[in-house]
Amino acid sequence: MTQPPPPPPNQPPPGGGFGPPQDQPPQQPPAPQQPGFGAPQPPPQPPAQQPQPGYGYPQAPPPPQGAPQTPPPPQAPPGQQGYGHPGQPQNPYGQQPGGYGQPQPDTYAQQPNPYGQQPNPYGQQPGYGYQQPTVPLHAQPGGPTGGGRKINAQLAIIIAAVVAVALIIGGGVWYASSSGDDGKDDTASSSGGTGGGGDEKGGTGGTSSKGDEKVPADTAASVLFQVPQPEIKVDTSYTVNGSWLTDKVYAKSGIAEVVGYDPAKGTKLWTVKLPGPVCQASRHATEDGLTAIAYEPAMPTKEKPTAGCSQIAAIDLAAGTKLWTKTAKSGDRLITWDNVTVSAGTVAAGSTSGGGAWDLKSGKSLWAPKPTDTCYDAGYGGGEKLVAVRKCGSYGARQLHIQTIDPVSGKVISEYKMAQGIEYASIVSTEPLVVAAEVGEVEGALGISDAFAIDNKTGKLRSRISVDPEQFTARCDGITRIEYCFSLVVGNDRLYLPTVEREVTGENYSRTNSIVAFDLATGKQTGQRADAGDGYSFTPLRMDGGNVLAYKRPPYDKGGQVVTIDGGSFKETKLLEMPAVETVRDVETSFLPDSHELLYHDGRFFMSQVYASDYGSSSDEKEYLAIGFGAK
């Protein structure tokens, strides 16, 4: 297995300030490593007849013999643990009343893992030298089946006892407070976006709201098209953040460009050329297809590997045009932006020099960093509302102010002050407002150990939910990207989390997990649980009305699935199933749901990279920037 490269050198250092305290230089998340694939060894099967690719299409490599082997226990991605947090403060709850550790009701998911496995067996990132097999277009489902070892009766008894104890001692604390207003998500499908709004009910129920996504007549998917990785001219790794999906276009950031494709055929509809690489992208787009990116003003060279992420631009996804480009200065230096988002007609970007905002359509400046500020806006969460993460104090004695602000004037509507010492926070959702943070240094946590539900109107804490990495899988990067969380979504006034994987007792040696719900008004689990099924692993993607849209990573002999989970009954309905052909499945499983961009809309499912590199690759290897699947 090739080793991952160092963090991408084209990421800019933080810009100078007007006087606000400066962070230590933020760390760019490392490029993904090669994924392990936890599959048992099936019995020998005769080779299945594979569909032949069309004329001129790259040939698929010969399939490996047998099913993939069970990998060694995975490790968390390098550079993701701890995030440089200081130790646990005296009062980690900030404004919360009461103590921590009050028991919760019995739950299905808050259990220690009795098998001693790591929380995320797919947690290794794909290496840059990984060879993604060429996928035959319109490949049909199919594949071998196989068995595995059995779990004996004594072990089953031990497991049952451990689970029973876990259910008894599962801890938590809850606080009740006011709730926010219902809201309508006005964003299009974009990379990693979450839904918002919903009912305020507590207990075990929930709003069963029909979503916009309809079940296709045939849920069996074929490969629509693939986007090859762009040519790498300098020996470096580029960020290619940003993908958006509407009824008429699938848009994806490449190196120094954003390209729009016909979502059914893959033909290029338009290309927005840029002078340098895309370095940040909004995870939101408006209903009429407007979004924003940040990019460098020049291409990297060996002598100058980065030109700084200083340019903010608005993109019209429908027309395929760049509306405007803006910059801001700190003294006589251009500010290098760490993040960018869109909310209610406003583009907002944050940095260690402070935040700036512009009108989405005209590019008119709405606010800029002030030289007299003693605090600074490190970043913003967008979508239904605009929320700032404002940093005050020096490193190690930091206090974060979570501010809901007016998207036009920048006026603070409400504010919640987190406990001193919490260095980084991520915005999971702006309506209802949910903030993730790693409080102290929690072993196994990837930027999140707790989720804070905050009242948007009053700024008061509604509840705090423990996201124990031994029980749940979620990842956030609040160091610079603020709005960069995977594997958790918010809607129906609930937080939806996937559990860690567990072994399935039965004939086959396999693993699975579940999605569970927490009530944001109480902080308690609602009792709702959806099980992924034997060999599958759940990742929630976004809300679809009152339903949870989720991806099911497949076992070794099947294709993955996109499903919708009813917000009230938690009944699962399949929307799409990817082909089980081995070459297709190998490409699908190389796009990990906790580190890549996954979008679903109207019977189409797209998976794409966030980095592009030629590290470890050779001229005969075929690597992809994105792949699309669609219902027949």
Backbone torsions as a table, in degrees:
resi	resn	phi	psi	omega
1	MET	NA	129.0	178.3
2	THR	-72.7	148.1	178.8
3	GLN	-83.6	149.0	179.7
4	PRO	-70.7	152.8	178.2
5	PRO	-75.0	168.6	174.5
6	PRO	-65.6	167.9	178.6
7	PRO	-51.9	144.5	-174.8
8	PRO	-54.4	123.5	-176.8
9	PRO	-70.0	-14.2	-177.7
10	ASN	-83.1	4.0	177.3
11	GLN	-79.5	132.5	-173.0
12	PRO	-78.0	151.7	171.7
13	PRO	-73.3	158.6	178.2
14	PRO	-62.5	146.6	-178.1
15	GLY	-79.0	166.5	177.8
16	GLY	-71.4	162.0	-175.1
17	GLY	-112.1	172.1	176.1
18	PHE	-89.7	-2.8	-174.2
19	GLY	142.6	-20.1	177.9
20	PRO	-68.1	154.3	179.9
21	PRO	-60.2	146.4	-177.4
22	GLN	-101.6	142.9	172.5
23	ASP	-75.2	162.1	162.5
24	GLN	-63.9	153.0	-178.6
25	PRO	-55.8	125.8	-179.0
26	PRO	-65.5	146.7	179.1
27	GLN	-91.0	129.9	175.4
28	GLN	-76.5	130.7	178.7
29	PRO	-56.2	136.6	-178.4
30	PRO	-66.8	156.2	177.0
31	ALA	-66.3	146.9	-175.7
32	PRO	-60.9	153.4	174.2
33	GLN	-103.5	174.0	-178.3
34	GLN	-68.6	133.7	-177.6
35	PRO	-76.7	143.9	166.5
36	GLY	-81.7	159.9	179.7
37	PHE	-133.7	105.7	-171.3
38	GLY	-76.5	76.3	-178.9
39	ALA	-118.1	141.0	174.9
40	PRO	-74.5	166.2	178.4
41	GLN	-85.0	113.2	-179.9
42	PRO	-78.9	162.6	174.8
43	PRO	-65.9	154.8	-178.8
44	PRO	-56.5	137.6	179.3
45	GLN	-127.1	146.5	173.5
46	PRO	-64.6	144.7	-178.6
47	PRO	-61.6	132.2	179.3
48	ALA	-80.2	147.5	178.3
49	GLN	-72.3	118.7	-178.8
50	GLN	-91.8	144.9	174.9
51	PRO	-64.1	143.9	-177.9
52	GLN	-89.8	135.7	177.4
53	PRO	-68.5	156.8	-178.6
54	GLY	-71.6	169.8	-178.0
55	TYR	-59.1	133.9	176.9
56	GLY	81.9	-4.3	-178.9
57	TYR	-88.2	141.3	-177.8
58	PRO	-56.2	139.1	-177.9
59	GLN	-78.4	143.6	178.8
60	ALA	-75.6	143.0	175.6
61	PRO	-69.0	157.2	179.3
62	PRO	-62.2	138.0	-178.2
63	PRO	-67.3	146.5	177.7
64	PRO	-67.7	157.6	-179.9
65	GLN	-77.0	127.0	177.2
66	GLY	76.3	-179.8	179.4
67	ALA	-83.6	160.8	178.0
68	PRO	-58.7	147.1	-179.2
69	GLN	-81.8	153.7	176.3
70	THR	-66.6	124.7	-175.4
71	PRO	-78.8	165.5	171.6
72	PRO	-66.6	163.2	179.7
73	PRO	-54.8	130.0	-176.4
74	PRO	-75.6	165.2	175.1
75	GLN	-116.8	154.5	177.5
76	ALA	-65.6	153.1	179.5
77	PRO	-56.0	138.2	-178.5
78	PRO	-60.9	143.9	175.4
79	GLY	79.0	4.6	-175.8
80	GLN	-102.9	-11.3	-175.3
81	GLN	-91.0	137.7	172.8
82	GLY	88.7	-45.3	-178.4
83	TYR	54.2	24.5	174.9
84	GLY	72.3	24.0	-177.3
85	HIS	-73.9	147.9	170.4
86	PRO	-73.7	176.0	-177.6
87	GLY	-69.8	176.6	-177.4
88	GLN	-65.1	125.8	178.1
89	PRO	-73.2	166.9	-179.8
90	GLN	-60.8	-39.4	179.5
91	ASN	-124.0	85.2	-174.5
92	PRO	-68.2	-9.0	-176.0
93	TYR	-91.9	-3.2	-179.4
94	GLY	62.4	-113.5	-173.9
95	GLN	-89.2	10.0	-173.6
96	GLN	-78.3	143.6	171.4
97	PRO	-84.1	165.6	169.9
98	GLY	77.1	-177.9	-177.7
99	GLY	-109.3	172.4	-177.5
100	TYR	-104.6	147.9	174.9
101	GLY	110.4	4.2	175.4
102	GLN	-64.9	138.6	-174.8
103	PRO	-69.8	150.2	173.4
104	GLN	-99.0	167.5	173.0
105	PRO	-64.6	163.1	177.0
106	ASP	-55.2	138.6	-179.9
107	THR	-134.0	166.5	176.8
108	TYR	-85.9	-30.8	-163.2
109	ALA	-104.4	-25.6	-175.4
110	GLN	-81.6	78.4	-177.7
111	GLN	-132.4	145.1	168.9
112	PRO	-68.9	158.4	-178.3
113	ASN	-85.9	106.8	-174.3
114	PRO	-68.2	-12.6	-176.2
115	TYR	-95.5	-2.6	177.2
116	GLY	72.2	15.1	-179.3
117	GLN	-79.3	158.0	174.3
118	GLN	-68.7	152.6	-176.2
119	PRO	-58.0	-34.4	-174.5
120	ASN	-130.1	95.8	-177.6
121	PRO	-65.8	-14.8	176.4
122	TYR	-101.2	15.2	-170.2
123	GLY	-70.3	-17.0	177.2
124	GLN	-69.2	138.7	-176.0
125	GLN	-88.2	151.6	-179.0
126	PRO	-69.4	132.7	-179.9
127	GLY	-74.5	157.1	-179.3
128	TYR	-69.5	-20.0	178.8
129	GLY	-88.4	2.1	-178.6
130	TYR	-64.9	131.4	-179.9
131	GLN	-93.8	110.4	179.3
132	GLN	-84.1	120.5	-177.6
133	PRO	-64.6	148.7	175.5
134	THR	-70.8	135.3	-175.8
135	VAL	-100.9	125.3	173.9
136	PRO	-63.3	132.2	178.1
137	LEU	-64.0	142.7	178.1
138	HIS	59.7	36.3	177.1
139	ALA	-66.7	145.0	-175.6
140	GLN	-100.3	151.7	178.4
141	PRO	-60.7	154.0	178.1
142	GLY	160.8	172.9	177.3
143	GLY	148.3	169.9	-176.2
144	PRO	-78.5	168.7	172.8
145	THR	-126.8	164.2	-178.1
146	GLY	-165.2	168.9	-178.8
147	GLY	-111.0	-161.5	-178.9
148	GLY	-168.9	-171.6	-176.8
149	ARG	-80.0	159.8	178.9
150	LYS	-99.3	155.0	174.1
151	ILE	-97.7	127.2	-175.4
152	ASN	-75.0	169.1	-173.5
153	ALA	-65.0	-38.9	-178.7
154	GLN	-62.7	-43.7	178.3
155	LEU	-63.5	-38.9	179.4
156	ALA	-61.7	-38.9	178.9
157	ILE	-65.0	-42.8	179.7
158	ILE	-62.0	-44.1	180.0
159	ILE	-60.4	-45.6	-179.1
160	ALA	-60.1	-39.3	-179.9
161	ALA	-66.3	-44.0	179.3
162	VAL	-60.8	-43.9	-179.9
163	VAL	-62.7	-41.7	-179.4
164	ALA	-62.3	-42.9	178.8
165	VAL	-63.2	-41.6	-179.5
166	ALA	-60.5	-39.8	-179.8
167	LEU	-65.8	-31.4	-178.7
168	ILE	-75.2	-42.1	-172.0
169	ILE	-94.3	-2.7	-179.1
170	GLY	-54.4	123.4	-172.4
171	GLY	-106.9	166.9	177.0
172	GLY	176.4	171.2	178.2
173	VAL	-137.9	147.4	-179.2
174	TRP	-134.8	150.6	176.3
175	TYR	-136.7	135.4	178.2
176	ALA	-103.7	141.0	178.3
177	SER	-155.6	-166.8	-178.5
178	SER	-75.8	166.6	-178.0
179	SER	-122.6	160.7	-179.1
180	GLY	-82.7	175.0	178.0
181	ASP	-78.4	156.7	171.1
182	ASP	-65.2	151.7	178.9
183	GLY	-148.1	162.3	179.0
184	LYS	-111.2	127.6	178.9
185	ASP	-74.1	116.2	-176.5
186	ASP	-99.3	20.5	-177.3
187	THR	-102.4	151.2	173.3
188	ALA	-82.0	170.1	177.0
189	SER	-64.4	126.0	178.9
190	SER	-144.1	176.3	-170.3
191	SER	-65.0	111.4	173.1
192	GLY	74.8	12.9	-177.4
193	GLY	-68.2	150.8	176.2
194	THR	-118.4	154.0	179.0
195	GLY	-84.5	170.7	179.6
196	GLY	-145.9	-178.2	179.6
197	GLY	74.2	-176.6	176.6
198	GLY	127.4	-170.0	-175.2
199	ASP	-81.4	169.3	-178.1
200	GLU	-115.5	19.5	-175.7
201	LYS	-73.4	149.5	174.5
202	GLY	-105.4	-164.9	177.0
203	GLY	75.2	-150.5	-172.1
204	THR	-95.1	-9.1	-176.6
205	GLY	-86.5	-155.2	179.9
206	GLY	167.5	165.6	179.2
207	THR	-77.2	123.8	175.1
208	SER	-96.0	95.6	-174.5
209	SER	-113.6	130.3	178.5
210	LYS	-67.2	134.1	178.3
211	GLY	-90.5	177.9	178.6
212	ASP	-78.9	-23.8	-175.7
213	GLU	-78.3	123.8	179.8
214	LYS	-102.0	152.4	178.7
215	VAL	-74.3	122.3	178.9
216	PRO	-62.6	158.1	177.8
217	ALA	-60.2	-35.8	176.5
218	ASP	-130.3	116.8	-176.2
219	THR	-83.4	-6.8	177.7
220	ALA	-73.2	122.4	-174.9
221	ALA	-96.5	157.1	169.6
222	SER	-123.6	165.6	177.5
223	VAL	-75.8	121.3	178.9
224	LEU	-77.8	-53.4	177.4
225	PHE	-169.3	167.1	177.2
226	GLN	-127.7	145.4	176.6
227	VAL	-107.8	113.1	179.3
228	PRO	-62.7	151.3	174.3
229	GLN	-63.5	136.5	-179.9
230	PRO	-66.1	158.1	-178.9
231	GLU	-66.2	133.0	179.3
232	ILE	-100.0	115.4	-176.2
233	LYS	-97.7	-22.2	177.9
234	VAL	-117.6	138.6	-176.2
235	ASP	-71.8	79.7	-178.8
236	THR	-154.4	177.7	176.4
237	SER	-112.7	133.2	-179.0
238	TYR	-107.2	145.0	168.3
239	THR	-83.9	138.4	177.6
240	VAL	-130.0	45.3	179.4
241	ASN	-62.7	143.5	171.2
242	GLY	115.1	118.4	170.3
243	SER	-152.1	144.2	-176.3
244	TRP	-141.3	144.6	-176.6
245	LEU	-134.3	122.6	175.4
246	THR	-123.7	-174.4	177.9
247	ASP	-63.3	-28.9	-170.1
248	LYS	-115.9	-8.9	-176.9
249	VAL	-151.5	142.6	165.0
250	TYR	-110.7	117.2	-177.6
251	ALA	-111.5	137.8	-177.3
252	LYS	-139.7	134.4	174.9
253	SER	-72.4	134.2	171.0
254	GLY	-114.4	-158.4	176.7
255	ILE	-85.3	114.7	179.2
256	ALA	60.9	34.8	175.5
257	GLU	-169.0	160.0	167.5
258	VAL	-124.8	129.3	-173.8
259	VAL	-119.7	135.8	174.7
260	GLY	-103.5	132.5	-178.6
261	TYR	-119.3	149.3	168.9
262	ASP	-64.4	121.9	-172.7
263	PRO	-67.6	-14.8	178.9
264	ALA	-99.0	-37.6	-172.9
265	LYS	-104.7	-24.4	-178.5
266	GLY	85.3	1.2	177.6
267	THR	-70.6	144.1	179.9
268	LYS	-70.8	128.0	176.8
269	LEU	-95.0	-36.7	179.8
270	TRP	-163.5	162.7	176.3
271	THR	-139.4	127.8	173.4
272	VAL	-101.7	107.6	-179.9
273	LYS	-81.4	143.3	-179.5
274	LEU	-128.6	154.8	-179.9
275	PRO	-74.7	-17.4	-178.9
276	GLY	-147.9	177.0	-175.8
277	PRO	-67.0	148.7	170.0
278	VAL	-71.9	128.9	-178.9
279	CYS	-114.2	-24.4	175.8
280	GLN	-144.2	156.2	179.6
281	ALA	-149.2	143.5	176.6
282	SER	-67.8	142.5	175.7
283	ARG	-89.7	6.8	-179.3
284	HIS	-128.1	151.8	171.6
285	ALA	-139.9	147.9	-179.8
286	THR	-75.0	170.0	-179.7
287	GLU	-62.1	-28.8	178.4
288	ASP	-92.6	13.7	169.9
289	GLY	83.4	31.2	176.2
290	LEU	-103.0	135.4	178.6
291	THR	-145.8	-173.4	-176.0
292	ALA	-144.3	152.5	177.5
293	ILE	-137.2	165.9	168.2
294	ALA	-122.4	141.5	-177.6
295	TYR	-147.0	166.7	179.2
296	GLU	-87.8	148.8	-177.2
297	PRO	-79.0	-5.1	-179.8
298	ALA	-155.2	160.1	177.9
299	MET	-76.9	148.1	178.5
300	PRO	-70.7	152.7	174.2
301	THR	-130.6	170.7	177.8
302	LYS	-63.2	-35.2	-179.8
303	GLU	-76.2	-33.5	-179.3
304	LYS	-134.3	89.8	-173.7
305	PRO	-69.2	-12.3	176.3
306	THR	-146.8	144.4	175.7
307	ALA	-106.3	2.8	179.2
308	GLY	89.2	136.4	-177.4
309	CYS	-85.7	71.1	-167.2
310	SER	-105.0	-10.1	-172.6
311	GLN	-104.0	127.1	174.8
312	ILE	-108.2	130.9	-178.7
313	ALA	-135.6	149.0	172.5
314	ALA	-100.8	138.3	-178.0
315	ILE	-120.6	132.7	173.6
316	ASP	-95.7	106.7	-176.4
317	LEU	-71.0	-26.8	179.9
318	ALA	-75.4	-44.0	-177.8
319	ALA	-88.6	-20.2	-177.7
320	GLY	72.0	43.0	-177.8
321	THR	-132.3	155.1	171.7
322	LYS	-93.1	120.7	-174.2
323	LEU	-78.0	-41.4	-178.9
324	TRP	-166.2	165.7	174.2
325	THR	-134.2	134.8	-179.4
326	LYS	-134.3	157.0	175.2
327	THR	-136.5	171.1	172.8
328	ALA	-144.7	156.6	-176.0
329	LYS	-119.0	150.4	169.1
330	SER	-115.4	102.4	-170.3
331	GLY	68.9	-122.0	178.5
332	ASP	-105.9	13.6	-178.6
333	ARG	-112.4	141.5	174.3
334	LEU	-68.4	138.0	177.1
335	ILE	-74.1	136.6	173.1
336	THR	-97.9	119.9	-172.1
337	TRP	-84.9	140.6	179.8
338	ASP	-96.2	-20.2	-176.4
339	ASN	-162.3	160.7	177.6
340	VAL	-149.5	143.7	-179.9
341	THR	-148.3	172.4	-178.1
342	VAL	-131.1	135.9	176.1
343	SER	-155.4	127.3	171.3
344	ALA	48.2	46.6	176.6
345	GLY	80.3	12.7	-179.5
346	THR	-123.2	138.2	169.7
347	VAL	-101.4	126.8	180.0
348	ALA	-127.9	138.2	-179.3
349	ALA	-135.3	143.6	-178.4
350	GLY	-121.3	162.3	179.7
351	SER	-164.3	176.3	175.5
352	THR	-73.0	-7.6	174.2
353	SER	-96.2	-4.3	-178.3
354	GLY	117.1	-178.0	-174.4
355	GLY	-111.4	156.6	175.2
356	GLY	-137.0	159.5	-179.4
357	ALA	-146.1	150.3	-177.9
358	TRP	-141.1	152.7	173.5
359	ASP	-67.4	130.7	-172.8
360	LEU	-62.7	-37.0	-176.5
361	LYS	-86.0	-40.7	-173.4
362	SER	-99.9	-23.0	-175.3
363	GLY	83.2	5.2	178.5
364	LYS	-61.4	133.9	179.6
365	SER	-69.5	129.3	179.3
366	LEU	-101.2	-38.3	170.4
367	TRP	-161.3	163.1	-177.4
368	ALA	-145.2	164.0	177.7
369	PRO	-58.0	143.3	-179.5
370	LYS	-107.3	132.2	-178.6
371	PRO	-59.9	-25.6	-176.2
372	THR	-88.5	-4.6	-178.3
373	ASP	-64.1	132.8	171.9
374	THR	-94.8	-11.6	173.1
375	CYS	-119.9	169.4	179.2
376	TYR	-148.9	150.1	177.1
377	ASP	-81.1	107.5	-179.6
378	ALA	-75.0	-25.5	179.4
379	GLY	177.2	177.6	-174.0
380	TYR	-137.3	150.5	168.3
381	GLY	-106.5	135.9	-176.6
382	GLY	-112.5	-154.2	-176.0
383	GLY	98.2	-130.7	-176.9
384	GLU	-64.9	-37.1	178.1
385	LYS	-128.8	170.2	176.9
386	LEU	-113.7	122.7	-176.1
387	VAL	-126.7	130.1	179.8
388	ALA	-101.3	142.2	167.2
389	VAL	-102.7	104.1	-174.8
390	ARG	-103.9	129.7	-175.8
391	LYS	-104.8	133.3	177.0
392	CYS	-130.3	150.0	179.2
393	GLY	86.7	169.7	-177.4
394	SER	-87.0	165.2	179.9
395	TYR	-60.1	133.5	-177.3
396	GLY	92.6	-19.4	176.4
397	ALA	-132.0	36.2	-173.6
398	ARG	-75.2	149.3	166.2
399	GLN	-130.9	129.9	-179.7
400	LEU	-98.6	132.9	176.1
401	HIS	-108.5	119.2	178.3
402	ILE	-94.9	108.9	-170.5
403	GLN	-117.8	122.2	167.6
404	THR	-82.3	123.8	-172.5
405	ILE	-125.4	157.7	174.5
406	ASP	-71.4	126.4	-174.4
407	PRO	-71.0	-11.0	179.4
408	VAL	-100.5	-47.2	-176.4
409	SER	-94.4	-21.5	-175.1
410	GLY	80.9	3.1	179.8
411	LYS	-63.9	138.0	-179.3
412	VAL	-76.5	124.0	178.4
413	ILE	-90.2	-43.7	177.5
414	SER	-151.6	160.4	-176.9
415	GLU	-146.8	137.1	173.1
416	TYR	-124.2	127.2	179.6
417	LYS	-97.2	119.1	178.6
418	MET	-76.7	162.9	-178.5
419	ALA	-61.3	143.0	179.6
420	GLN	-63.0	140.1	179.6
421	GLY	106.0	-18.9	174.4
422	ILE	-78.0	116.6	-170.7
423	GLU	-86.8	-34.2	-173.6
424	TYR	-134.0	149.4	176.1
425	ALA	-146.9	151.3	178.7
426	SER	-120.7	144.4	175.6
427	ILE	-91.5	113.7	178.2
428	VAL	-83.5	-42.0	-178.8
429	SER	-152.9	145.0	177.2
430	THR	-99.1	-16.1	177.6
431	GLU	-152.8	103.8	-5.2
432	PRO	-67.4	155.3	-174.3
433	LEU	-79.3	121.1	177.1
434	VAL	-133.5	129.3	-178.4
435	VAL	-120.1	137.1	178.0
436	ALA	-108.3	144.7	177.2
437	ALA	-154.0	152.5	171.3
438	GLU	-99.3	107.9	-175.2
439	VAL	-89.2	111.1	-172.4
440	GLY	77.3	-162.4	177.4
441	GLU	-110.9	103.7	-174.6
442	VAL	-101.9	121.3	-178.0
443	GLU	-60.8	128.1	179.3
444	GLY	87.7	-12.9	-179.7
445	ALA	-76.2	141.6	178.3
446	LEU	-116.0	71.6	177.2
447	GLY	83.1	-0.4	179.2
448	ILE	-148.6	125.5	169.9
449	SER	-122.4	-18.4	-177.9
450	ASP	-146.7	147.8	173.8
451	ALA	-116.0	133.7	-177.2
452	PHE	-112.8	119.7	174.2
453	ALA	-93.2	124.8	-172.0
454	ILE	-124.3	138.5	176.9
455	ASP	-74.0	121.8	-177.3
456	ASN	-66.3	-28.6	-176.1
457	LYS	-82.0	-43.4	-172.5
458	THR	-102.7	-19.8	-175.3
459	GLY	79.2	8.7	-179.5
460	LYS	-85.6	147.8	177.1
461	LEU	-73.3	127.9	178.5
462	ARG	-90.3	-44.9	179.6
463	SER	-163.4	160.6	173.6
464	ARG	-127.2	130.3	-175.0
465	ILE	-117.6	125.3	177.5
466	SER	-76.2	123.6	177.1
467	VAL	-107.7	74.6	-176.2
468	ASP	-65.2	121.7	-178.5
469	PRO	-65.4	-14.8	175.4
470	GLU	-82.9	-9.0	-179.6
471	GLN	-118.4	-30.8	-174.6
472	PHE	-131.1	151.2	176.7
473	THR	-110.2	117.8	176.2
474	ALA	-156.5	153.0	-177.2
475	ARG	-144.0	135.9	177.2
476	CYS	-137.6	152.1	174.9
477	ASP	-127.1	86.3	179.5
478	GLY	-90.4	6.0	-179.4
479	ILE	-63.3	-50.5	179.5
480	THR	-129.4	-31.3	-168.1
481	ARG	-89.5	-12.2	170.1
482	ILE	57.9	-48.0	-173.5
483	GLU	-115.5	50.5	-170.1
484	TYR	-133.3	71.9	178.6
485	CYS	-115.0	146.5	177.5
486	PHE	-124.0	152.1	169.3
487	SER	70.5	23.2	171.1
488	LEU	-151.5	141.0	179.8
489	VAL	-136.2	161.0	-177.5
490	VAL	-127.6	135.0	175.6
491	GLY	-178.4	165.3	-178.6
492	ASN	56.4	25.2	-174.2
493	ASP	57.6	37.8	179.0
494	ARG	-135.8	155.9	171.4
495	LEU	-108.5	125.9	-178.9
496	TYR	-107.4	125.0	-175.6
497	LEU	-128.3	142.8	171.8
498	PRO	-87.4	142.3	176.9
499	THR	-81.6	165.0	172.2
500	VAL	-66.3	160.2	-179.2
501	GLU	-75.4	151.1	178.7
502	ARG	-134.8	157.7	176.9
503	GLU	-73.8	147.1	177.1
504	VAL	-96.1	124.4	177.1
505	THR	-81.9	132.7	-178.2
506	GLY	152.2	-159.3	-176.1
507	GLU	-66.6	-40.7	-173.9
508	ASN	-99.8	141.6	176.1
509	TYR	-85.5	99.8	-177.0
510	SER	-147.9	177.3	-177.2
511	ARG	-131.9	159.6	178.5
512	THR	-157.0	176.4	174.4
513	ASN	-150.4	-171.9	-176.7
514	SER	-139.8	166.1	168.2
515	ILE	-113.2	131.0	178.7
516	VAL	-123.5	163.8	-175.7
517	ALA	-121.4	141.9	173.1
518	PHE	-116.5	136.6	175.6
519	ASP	-79.3	122.6	-177.1
520	LEU	-71.8	-21.6	179.2
521	ALA	-75.4	-29.4	-176.4
522	THR	-114.8	-22.6	-174.4
523	GLY	80.9	0.5	-178.3
524	LYS	-93.0	154.8	170.4
525	GLN	-68.1	143.3	-178.0
526	THR	-83.5	-13.4	-174.2
527	GLY	93.0	-6.1	178.2
528	GLN	-78.8	137.8	180.0
529	ARG	-151.7	134.3	173.4
530	ALA	-119.1	126.7	-179.2
531	ASP	-94.7	136.3	-176.4
532	ALA	-70.1	-30.6	-178.0
533	GLY	102.9	160.7	-174.3
534	ASP	-53.9	116.8	176.2
535	GLY	86.5	-11.8	179.9
536	TYR	-95.6	157.2	178.1
537	SER	-133.4	125.0	-175.8
538	PHE	-81.6	140.5	165.9
539	THR	-138.1	116.3	174.8
540	PRO	-69.0	137.8	-176.9
541	LEU	-103.5	-50.5	-178.8
542	ARG	-168.4	174.8	173.6
543	MET	-89.4	147.7	170.8
544	ASP	-126.0	91.5	-171.3
545	GLY	64.0	-124.0	177.6
546	GLY	-93.5	6.1	-179.5
547	ASN	-103.3	156.3	177.8
548	VAL	-99.7	122.3	175.7
549	LEU	-90.7	128.5	-173.8
550	ALA	-138.5	153.4	175.5
551	TYR	-108.7	138.6	178.1
552	LYS	-112.5	106.7	176.1
553	ARG	-66.6	135.4	-166.9
554	PRO	-88.3	164.5	167.1
555	PRO	-74.5	-179.3	-171.8
556	TYR	-67.1	-20.3	-173.2
557	ASP	-115.0	14.0	-179.4
558	LYS	-137.5	168.7	173.3
559	GLY	-92.1	160.3	178.2
560	GLY	-72.1	170.2	-178.0
561	GLN	-134.9	149.4	165.4
562	VAL	-109.5	128.5	-176.2
563	VAL	-131.6	161.5	171.9
564	THR	-116.8	138.2	-178.3
565	ILE	-114.6	119.9	-178.7
566	ASP	-61.3	130.3	-176.3
567	GLY	-65.8	-20.3	179.0
568	GLY	-97.7	-58.2	-176.3
569	SER	-82.9	-18.2	-174.6
570	PHE	63.4	22.2	175.9
571	LYS	-74.2	136.3	-177.9
572	GLU	-94.4	136.3	175.6
573	THR	-127.8	127.4	-178.9
574	LYS	-77.7	131.3	176.8
575	LEU	-103.0	-34.2	-175.0
576	LEU	-157.4	142.2	175.0
577	GLU	-131.0	124.4	-177.5
578	MET	-75.5	158.1	-179.2
579	PRO	-61.9	147.9	179.5
580	ALA	-92.9	0.4	177.7
581	VAL	-57.2	135.6	-170.5
582	GLU	-58.3	-43.8	-178.7
583	THR	-65.1	-34.1	176.6
584	VAL	-70.3	-46.1	-177.8
585	ARG	-62.7	-35.8	179.2
586	ASP	-62.6	-40.5	177.8
587	VAL	-69.5	-45.9	-179.8
588	GLU	-55.8	-47.0	-175.3
589	THR	-77.2	-7.2	174.0
590	SER	-78.7	-16.4	175.7
591	PHE	-95.0	97.2	-175.4
592	LEU	-77.8	133.7	-175.7
593	PRO	-67.2	-17.5	-179.8
594	ASP	-97.1	11.4	178.7
595	SER	-152.1	1.6	179.0
596	HIS	-124.3	172.2	-178.3
597	GLU	-95.4	122.1	-179.2
598	LEU	-123.1	123.1	-178.2
599	LEU	-128.8	138.3	174.6
600	TYR	-132.1	136.3	174.3
601	HIS	-163.7	131.1	170.9
602	ASP	53.8	48.5	175.7
603	GLY	78.6	10.5	179.4
604	ARG	-125.5	140.6	-175.2
605	PHE	-131.0	125.7	-178.2
606	PHE	-122.7	138.1	177.8
607	MET	-124.4	135.7	-176.0
608	SER	-146.9	160.7	-179.3
609	GLN	-81.0	159.8	170.6
610	VAL	-114.3	-6.0	174.7
611	TYR	-132.9	151.3	173.4
612	ALA	-132.9	130.8	-176.3
613	SER	-158.7	157.6	174.7
614	ASP	-110.2	15.6	178.7
615	TYR	-59.4	123.7	175.1
616	GLY	76.3	0.5	-177.9
617	SER	-91.0	163.4	177.5
618	SER	-130.3	169.9	-172.4
619	SER	-64.7	-23.6	-177.3
620	ASP	-95.0	4.6	179.3
621	GLU	-92.2	141.4	178.9
622	LYS	-110.3	118.4	179.0
623	GLU	-121.1	151.4	-171.8
624	TYR	-120.5	141.8	173.3
625	LEU	-81.1	-35.3	-177.6
626	ALA	-157.8	157.1	173.8
627	ILE	-140.3	142.3	-179.2
628	GLY	-122.4	140.1	177.1
629	PHE	-120.1	150.5	179.1
630	GLY	-149.5	153.3	176.8
631	ALA	-66.9	148.9	-177.5
632	LYS	-80.7	NA	NA
